[in-house]
Amino acid sequence: MRASRLMAALLVVASCSSVALAFAAGVPRVRVVRLEPKAVVRGTGFLPREHLLVRLAGLGVASKRVVAGDAGGFRVSLRTPAPRSCGRYTLTVVRPAAKPVLVRIGPPECALPGAAGG
């Protein structure tokens, strides 16, 4: 009886700590530090030691697998593919148990196809 109470208490503590860890990681953010000569991507707010796939897509795709550090951040360099029309790229960070983080990169004066112009 006493052992089952202790086991239940340990399970509650373990589940609370994993939930707290998820909230402590914050909102994942990624940005391109530079595109030339190689693309350098920096990410923050991921779970500590989270395994990620970073993809930079233009006319081609460059990707690398990376593991976030103890603070939930990473920095990775990729070869820069040729850009799509108007210098556009799509940066995607794929996460194992969450929605991917997606960033569209390109000059603001370029309207995306199908976007309303002003």
Buried (B, 14 or more C-beta within 10 A) or exposed (E): EEEEEEEEEEEEEEEEEEEEEEEEBEEBBBEBEEBEEEBBBEBBBBBBEBEBBBBBBBEEEBBBEBEBBEEBBBEBBBEBBEBBEEEBBBBBBBBEEEEEBEBEBBEEEEEEEEEEEE
